[in-house]
Amino acid sequence: MPNKKKNQVTPSPERRRELLALAAEVFAAQGYNATTVRRIADEAGMLAGSLYYHFDSKESMVDEILSTFLDELWQGYDSVLAAGLGPRETIEALVTESFREIDRHRAAVAIYQKESRHLAAQPRFHYLTDSQQKFEKAWLGTLERGVADRVFRADLDVRLTYRFVRDTVWVAASWYRPGGQHSPEEIARQYLSMVLDGIAVRQ
């Protein structure tokens, strides 16, 4: 008898991306624990068994969603950090890159915000903790350099400023919608004009 496996069609990368994008929206809206493979399959208009043809579990789906987002985020961040910019210019570039990532991966950002602490307790997701530590080091280091170079105020509480900037940037995932009135670059510009006027040394 002929081998039936030869007749199987390998899932296309495009279809895989479509399913991940749909799964990301469901995870973001319903929460990771409340989301079942059946629910994602229903949203995709397919049987749960058919979804398992593409992914072996919902853990695999959320893993790929988050790792793809973070890989792209760090490609952008690493380019900024390696560019030799001054502290203010680095903050500007990091904020702009952050809003671009929210534009590209809004649902993944929402999942990360809601689920990363819970997921990071599992060995499969330890990279979430590593990324958070790297993220904090990059931002705190830039702010500290700005204070040392007298670009930012000497009395600046660096850790408090980091938390404020981090939270106010990334919370945008809860209201931002791609294709809206403002581009991510315009939102970043408006945001930076408010934040930097408060922390830059006044001439």
C-alpha positions in Angstrom: 0.0 0.0 0.0 1.2 3.5 -0.7 2.4 5.6 2.2 -0.5 8.0 3.0 1.9 10.5 4.6 3.2 11.3 1.1 -0.2 12.8 0.3 -0.2 15.1 3.3 0.2 18.8 2.6 2.6 20.7 4.7 0.9 23.7 6.4 1.9 26.9 4.7 3.9 29.5 6.7 1.2 32.0 5.8 -1.6 29.9 7.3 0.5 29.3 10.4 1.0 33.1 10.8 -2.8 33.6 10.3 -3.6 31.1 13.0 -1.1 32.6 15.4 -2.4 36.1 14.9 -5.9 34.8 15.6 -4.8 32.9 18.6 -3.0 36.0 19.9 -6.2 38.0 19.7 -8.1 35.3 21.6 -5.4 34.9 24.3 -5.3 38.7 24.7 -9.1 39.0 25.1 -9.9 35.9 27.1 -6.7 35.3 29.0 -4.4 32.4 28.7 -5.9 30.0 31.3 -9.4 30.6 30.0 -8.6 30.0 26.4 -8.9 26.5 25.0 -7.6 25.0 21.8 -11.3 24.4 20.9 -12.0 28.1 21.3 -9.2 29.1 19.0 -10.3 26.5 16.5 -13.8 27.8 16.6 -12.6 31.3 15.9 -10.6 29.9 13.0 -13.6 28.0 11.6 -11.9 24.6 12.0 -12.1 21.5 14.2 -9.8 21.4 17.2 -8.2 18.3 15.8 -7.3 20.2 12.7 -5.6 22.9 14.8 -3.4 20.2 16.3 -2.1 19.6 12.8 -0.4 23.0 13.1 0.4 23.2 16.8 0.8 20.5 19.4 -0.7 22.6 22.3 -1.8 26.1 23.3 1.5 26.4 25.1 3.3 26.1 21.8 1.1 28.8 20.3 1.6 31.3 23.1 5.3 30.4 23.2 5.7 31.2 19.5 3.6 34.4 19.8 5.7 35.8 22.7 9.1 34.7 21.4 8.4 36.2 18.0 7.4 39.5 19.6 10.4 39.6 21.9 12.9 38.6 19.1 11.7 41.5 17.0 11.7 43.9 19.9 15.3 43.1 20.8 16.4 43.3 17.2 15.2 46.9 17.3 16.4 47.7 20.8 19.9 46.2 20.2 20.3 48.3 17.1 19.4 51.4 19.1 21.7 50.5 22.0 24.6 49.8 19.6 24.2 53.1 17.7 26.3 55.2 20.1 23.5 57.7 20.7 23.4 60.1 23.6 21.1 59.3 26.5 18.2 61.5 25.4 18.4 60.3 21.8 18.6 56.7 23.1 15.4 57.1 25.2 13.7 58.7 22.2 14.7 55.8 19.9 13.7 53.2 22.5 10.3 54.7 23.0 9.7 55.0 19.2 10.8 51.4 18.7 8.4 50.3 21.6 5.4 52.0 19.9 6.4 50.4 16.6 6.3 47.0 18.3 2.9 47.7 19.8 1.7 48.5 16.3 3.1 45.2 14.9 2.3 43.0 17.9 -0.5 44.6 19.9 -2.1 41.4 21.0 1.3 39.8 21.9 2.1 42.9 24.1 -1.2 42.5 25.9 -0.5 38.8 26.5 2.9 39.6 27.8 1.6 42.2 30.2 -1.1 39.9 31.6 0.6 36.5 31.5 4.4 36.9 31.6 4.7 36.6 35.4 2.6 33.4 35.5 4.2 31.9 32.4 7.7 32.6 33.5 7.3 30.1 36.4 7.4 27.4 33.8 10.8 26.3 32.5 9.6 26.7 28.9 9.1 30.4 29.4 12.2 31.3 31.5 13.3 33.5 28.6 10.6 35.9 29.7 12.4 36.6 32.9 15.7 37.0 31.1 14.2 39.5 28.7 12.7 41.5 31.5 16.0 41.7 33.2 17.7 42.8 30.0 15.0 45.3 29.4 15.4 46.8 32.8 19.2 47.0 32.5 18.9 48.8 29.1 16.5 51.5 30.4 18.0 52.0 33.8 21.5 52.2 32.3 20.4 54.8 29.8 18.7 56.9 32.4 21.7 56.7 34.8 24.0 57.8 32.0 21.7 60.7 31.3 21.9 61.8 34.9 25.7 61.4 35.0 26.1 63.4 31.7 23.8 66.1 33.1 21.3 65.6 30.3 18.6 64.6 32.9 18.1 66.2 36.2 20.4 65.3 39.1 17.5 64.7 41.5 15.8 62.3 39.1 14.7 59.0 40.8 16.0 56.7 38.0 14.1 53.6 39.0 10.8 55.5 39.5 11.2 57.2 36.2 12.0 53.8 34.5 8.8 52.3 35.9 6.7 55.3 34.8 8.1 55.3 31.3 7.8 51.5 31.0 4.2 51.4 32.2 2.9 54.4 30.3 4.4 53.3 27.1 3.3 49.6 27.1 -0.2 50.3 28.5 -0.9 51.8 25.0 -1.5 48.2 23.9 -4.8 48.4 25.7 -6.1 51.2 23.5 -3.9 51.4 20.4 -5.4 50.1 17.2 -3.2 49.7 14.1 -4.3 51.9 11.2 -5.8 54.5 13.5 -5.5 58.3 13.3 -1.9 58.4 14.5 1.1 56.4 13.4 3.3 54.8 16.1 6.0 57.4 15.3 3.5 60.3 15.9 2.3 58.8 19.1 6.0 58.4 20.2 6.7 62.0 19.3 3.8 63.3 21.3 4.6 61.1 24.3 8.3 62.1 24.3 7.4 65.8 24.2 5.5 65.3 27.4 8.0 63.1 29.2 11.2 64.7 28.2 10.1 68.2 29.1 9.7 66.9 32.6 13.1 65.2 32.9 15.5 67.1 30.7 17.7 69.8 32.2 16.2 73.2 31.6 18.4 75.6 29.7 
